[in-house]
Amino acid sequence: MKNASSENLFSIGEVAKYQHISKQTLIFYDKIGLFRPAWVDPSSGYRYYSASQLDYLDTILIMKKIGFSLQEIRAHMQHYDLDSSLAMLRRQLDVIDQKVAELRLIRSRVRSRCEQMEAARAHCAPAPGPVELEDAPEQYLLCRPVQPPYTLREISIATKQCFADSFDEGLPVFFQCGVVVPIERVRAGRCTEASLAFLPIERTNRAENILRLPAGRRACIYHVGDYLSEGPSYQRLLAWCEERQLRVVSDAYEFCINDYLTTHDESEYITKIAVYVEKA
């Protein structure tokens, strides 16, 4: 019977321990033909590896850390040299650069969401917050129409379609959603019947369903609570505008600040409601 130790072989447990990986990983690598043992004991089925194989395993683990798939690693290591390795690593640099850019974008979106939530919490303490005027910058919204009968169900579907569009196309959206409510519906007390669902987005030519909001003066109120309870907040907003002789010249834009993404309690929802105004 062949003696593993006399042949300077390492057991699968030893290799797993040295490399800080599981035995199951080594067994899987063997099954897919990526890293096979130097010898398998025919009586026990135990796997043993040679000392020279440890460098080969190092290469696999380093390439995996760099971001190569197991299929890419297996294809590359069937025959590799300086030139093929250099070409593969240079291609991976492009992949890494793309991932870094994507992570920077995601980081900026998360930071923006945190800043919005902190600002909204300050405005809403104590609730309800005051109506305020703001000089809003130009803004862009990725939109989807809400289908009749314009209930929360249809709004949710349109919102999910916006997210699906943005993820499929890699669009530069912010991690925020909202809706547009026609002002005539607001005045009629139907403030939950949105016509559009949207995601704020950076200016881009990669999508057609983009709504541009111009820079301008907006009257805003932060509503605290679920969407069905927004009526009184809308009434306060319109009454405030009327008292100050401000004419509402746009539909209502609802920006979800604290929503299902950040709380399970609908009573904690915070929605920024904004309308463009002009002096009457």
C-alpha positions as CSV (number, residue, x, y, z in Angstrom):
1,M,0.0,0.0,0.0
2,K,1.3,3.4,-0.9
3,N,2.4,5.6,2.0
4,A,1.3,9.2,1.6
5,S,3.8,10.7,4.1
6,S,6.7,9.0,2.5
7,E,5.9,10.5,-0.8
8,N,5.8,14.0,0.7
9,L,2.1,14.3,0.2
10,F,-0.4,16.4,2.1
11,S,-3.8,15.3,3.1
12,I,-6.9,17.2,2.0
13,G,-7.3,18.3,5.6
14,E,-3.8,19.7,5.8
15,V,-4.1,21.6,2.5
16,A,-7.5,23.0,3.7
17,K,-5.9,24.2,6.9
18,Y,-2.8,25.7,5.3
19,Q,-4.9,27.6,2.7
20,H,-7.8,28.6,5.0
21,I,-10.3,27.0,2.7
22,S,-12.8,24.2,3.3
23,K,-12.3,20.5,2.3
24,Q,-15.6,20.8,0.4
25,T,-14.0,23.5,-1.7
26,L,-11.1,21.2,-2.6
27,I,-13.5,18.4,-3.4
28,F,-15.5,20.7,-5.7
29,Y,-12.3,21.9,-7.4
30,D,-11.5,18.2,-8.0
31,K,-15.0,17.5,-9.5
32,I,-14.8,20.4,-12.0
33,G,-11.3,19.5,-13.0
34,L,-9.7,22.7,-11.7
35,F,-7.4,21.2,-9.0
36,R,-7.1,17.5,-8.7
37,P,-5.1,15.6,-6.1
38,A,-1.8,14.0,-6.9
39,W,-3.0,10.7,-5.5
40,V,-6.2,9.2,-4.2
41,D,-5.9,6.2,-1.8
42,P,-7.9,3.5,-3.6
43,S,-8.8,1.8,-0.3
44,S,-10.1,4.9,1.5
45,G,-10.8,7.4,-1.3
46,Y,-8.7,10.0,0.7
47,R,-7.2,12.7,-1.5
48,Y,-3.5,13.7,-1.2
49,Y,-1.6,16.6,-2.8
50,S,2.0,17.1,-3.6
51,A,4.1,20.0,-2.3
52,S,4.4,21.4,-5.9
53,Q,0.7,21.6,-6.2
54,L,0.4,24.1,-3.4
55,D,1.8,26.8,-5.6
56,Y,-0.7,25.9,-8.2
57,L,-3.5,26.2,-5.6
58,D,-2.1,29.6,-4.6
59,T,-2.4,30.8,-8.2
60,I,-6.1,29.6,-8.3
61,L,-7.0,31.4,-5.1
62,I,-5.2,34.6,-6.0
63,M,-6.9,34.7,-9.4
64,K,-10.2,34.1,-7.7
65,K,-9.5,37.0,-5.4
66,I,-8.7,39.2,-8.3
67,G,-12.1,38.5,-9.6
68,F,-11.8,35.7,-12.2
69,S,-14.5,33.1,-12.4
70,L,-13.6,29.4,-11.9
71,Q,-14.3,28.8,-15.6
72,E,-11.9,31.5,-16.6
73,I,-9.2,30.2,-14.3
74,R,-9.6,26.6,-15.5
75,A,-9.4,27.7,-19.1
76,H,-6.4,29.9,-18.5
77,M,-4.4,27.4,-16.5
78,Q,-4.6,24.6,-19.1
79,H,-1.7,26.4,-20.8
80,Y,-0.5,29.8,-19.5
81,D,2.7,31.7,-19.8
82,L,3.9,35.3,-19.4
83,D,2.1,36.7,-22.4
84,S,-1.3,35.0,-21.8
85,S,-1.2,36.0,-18.1
86,L,-0.3,39.6,-18.9
87,A,-3.1,39.8,-21.4
88,M,-5.6,38.3,-19.0
89,L,-4.6,40.6,-16.1
90,R,-4.8,43.7,-18.3
91,R,-8.4,42.7,-19.3
92,Q,-9.2,42.3,-15.7
93,L,-7.9,45.8,-15.0
94,D,-10.7,47.1,-17.2
95,V,-13.3,45.0,-15.3
96,I,-12.0,46.3,-11.9
97,D,-12.1,49.9,-13.1
98,Q,-15.8,49.4,-14.1
99,K,-16.5,47.9,-10.7
100,V,-14.7,50.8,-8.9
101,A,-16.8,53.3,-10.9
102,E,-20.0,51.4,-10.0
103,L,-19.1,51.3,-6.3
104,R,-18.3,55.0,-6.3
105,L,-21.7,55.7,-7.9
106,I,-23.5,53.4,-5.3
107,R,-21.6,55.1,-2.5
108,S,-22.7,58.6,-3.6
109,R,-26.3,57.4,-3.8
110,V,-26.2,55.9,-0.3
111,R,-24.6,59.1,1.1
112,S,-27.3,61.1,-0.7
113,R,-30.0,59.0,0.9
114,C,-28.5,59.4,4.3
115,E,-28.4,63.2,4.0
116,Q,-32.0,63.3,2.8
117,M,-33.2,61.2,5.7
118,E,-31.2,63.3,8.2
119,A,-32.6,66.6,6.8
120,A,-36.2,65.2,6.7
121,R,-36.0,64.1,10.3
122,A,-34.8,67.6,11.3
123,H,-37.7,69.2,9.4
124,C,-40.3,66.8,10.9
125,A,-39.3,67.3,14.5
126,P,-41.9,68.0,15.9
127,A,-44.4,66.7,13.3
128,P,-46.0,68.0,11.3
129,G,-43.3,70.1,9.8
130,P,-43.8,73.6,8.5
131,V,-44.4,74.5,4.8
132,E,-41.3,76.1,3.3
133,L,-40.2,77.6,0.1
134,E,-37.1,76.2,-1.7
135,D,-35.2,77.2,-4.8
136,A,-35.0,73.8,-6.4
137,P,-32.2,73.0,-9.0
138,E,-32.9,71.4,-12.3
139,Q,-33.8,67.7,-11.8
140,Y,-34.5,64.6,-13.9
141,L,-36.9,61.8,-13.2
142,L,-37.0,58.3,-14.8
143,C,-40.8,57.7,-15.1
144,R,-43.3,55.0,-15.7
145,P,-47.1,55.7,-16.1
146,V,-49.4,54.5,-13.3
147,Q,-52.3,52.5,-14.8
148,P,-56.0,53.0,-13.8
149,P,-57.5,52.9,-11.2
150,Y,-54.4,54.5,-9.8
151,T,-54.4,52.7,-6.5
152,L,-51.3,51.9,-4.4
153,R,-51.1,48.5,-6.2
154,E,-50.7,50.2,-9.6
155,I,-48.2,52.7,-8.1
156,S,-46.1,49.9,-6.7
157,I,-46.1,48.1,-10.0
158,A,-45.0,51.2,-11.9
159,T,-42.2,51.8,-9.3
160,K,-40.9,48.3,-9.6
161,Q,-40.8,48.8,-13.4
162,C,-38.7,51.9,-12.9
163,F,-36.2,50.0,-10.8
164,A,-36.2,47.1,-13.3
165,D,-35.4,49.6,-16.1
166,S,-32.6,51.2,-14.2
167,F,-31.0,47.9,-13.1
168,D,-31.3,46.4,-16.6
169,E,-29.7,49.4,-18.3
170,G,-27.4,50.4,-15.6
171,L,-28.9,53.9,-15.4
172,P,-27.6,56.5,-13.0
173,V,-30.6,56.6,-10.7
174,F,-30.7,57.6,-7.0
175,F,-32.0,55.1,-4.5
176,Q,-35.2,56.9,-4.1
177,C,-38.7,56.7,-5.6
178,G,-41.7,59.0,-5.8
179,V,-44.8,59.8,-7.7
180,V,-46.4,62.7,-9.6
181,V,-50.0,63.5,-8.7
182,P,-52.0,65.8,-11.1
183,I,-52.9,69.0,-9.3
184,E,-56.5,68.7,-10.3
185,R,-56.7,65.4,-8.5
186,V,-55.1,67.0,-5.4
187,R,-57.7,69.8,-5.4
188,A,-60.5,67.2,-5.7
189,G,-59.2,65.3,-2.6
190,R,-57.8,62.4,-4.7
191,C,-54.2,62.9,-3.6
192,T,-53.3,59.2,-3.7
193,E,-54.2,58.8,-7.4
194,A,-50.7,59.3,-8.9
195,S,-50.3,59.5,-12.7
196,L,-46.5,58.7,-12.8
197,A,-44.1,56.8,-10.6
198,F,-40.4,57.9,-10.8
199,L,-36.9,57.5,-9.7
200,P,-34.6,60.6,-9.5
201,I,-31.8,60.2,-12.0
202,E,-28.8,62.1,-13.3
203,R,-29.1,63.6,-16.7
204,T,-28.6,60.9,-19.3
205,N,-29.4,60.1,-23.0
206,R,-29.6,56.4,-22.3
207,A,-33.4,56.4,-21.6
208,E,-36.4,58.0,-23.3
209,N,-38.8,58.1,-20.4
210,I,-37.1,61.0,-18.6
211,L,-39.0,63.9,-17.2
212,R,-37.1,67.1,-16.7
213,L,-38.0,69.3,-13.7
214,P,-36.9,72.9,-14.3
215,A,-35.0,74.9,-11.7
216,G,-37.5,77.1,-9.8
217,R,-39.3,78.0,-6.6
218,R,-41.2,75.2,-4.9
219,A,-43.4,75.1,-1.8
220,C,-42.7,72.0,0.2
221,I,-44.1,70.1,3.2
222,Y,-42.8,66.9,4.8
223,H,-45.6,64.5,5.4
224,V,-45.1,61.9,8.2
225,G,-47.2,58.8,8.0
226,D,-48.6,56.4,5.5
227,Y,-49.6,57.5,2.0
228,L,-53.3,57.2,2.6
229,S,-53.1,59.9,5.3
230,E,-51.6,62.6,3.1
231,G,-54.8,64.6,2.6
232,P,-54.3,67.0,5.6
233,S,-50.7,67.7,4.5
234,Y,-51.9,68.6,1.0
235,Q,-54.6,70.8,2.5
236,R,-52.0,72.7,4.6
237,L,-49.7,73.1,1.6
238,L,-52.4,74.6,-0.6
239,A,-53.9,76.8,2.1
240,W,-50.4,78.1,2.9
241,C,-49.8,79.0,-0.8
242,E,-53.2,80.7,-1.0
243,E,-52.6,82.7,2.2
244,R,-49.3,84.0,0.7
245,Q,-50.8,84.7,-2.7
246,L,-48.7,82.0,-4.4
247,R,-50.2,80.3,-7.5
248,V,-49.5,76.6,-7.9
249,V,-48.2,76.1,-11.4
250,S,-47.4,72.4,-11.5
251,D,-48.5,69.0,-10.5
252,A,-47.5,67.7,-7.1
253,Y,-44.2,65.8,-6.8
254,E,-43.9,63.3,-3.9
255,F,-40.3,62.3,-3.0
256,C,-40.2,59.3,-0.6
257,I,-37.5,60.0,2.0
258,N,-38.3,57.3,4.5
259,D,-40.2,54.4,3.0
260,Y,-40.4,50.7,2.8
261,L,-36.7,50.6,2.0
262,T,-35.7,52.0,5.4
263,T,-38.5,51.2,7.8
264,H,-41.2,48.5,8.3
265,D,-43.4,50.9,10.2
266,E,-45.6,53.0,7.8
267,S,-46.3,55.5,10.6
268,E,-42.6,56.5,10.2
269,Y,-42.8,57.1,6.5
270,I,-41.6,60.6,5.5
271,T,-42.7,62.0,2.1
272,K,-41.6,65.4,0.8
273,I,-44.4,67.0,-1.2
274,A,-43.4,69.8,-3.6
275,V,-45.3,72.1,-6.0
276,Y,-43.9,74.8,-8.2
277,V,-45.3,78.2,-7.3
278,E,-45.3,81.7,-8.7
279,K,-46.4,85.0,-7.2
280,A,-50.1,85.5,-8.0
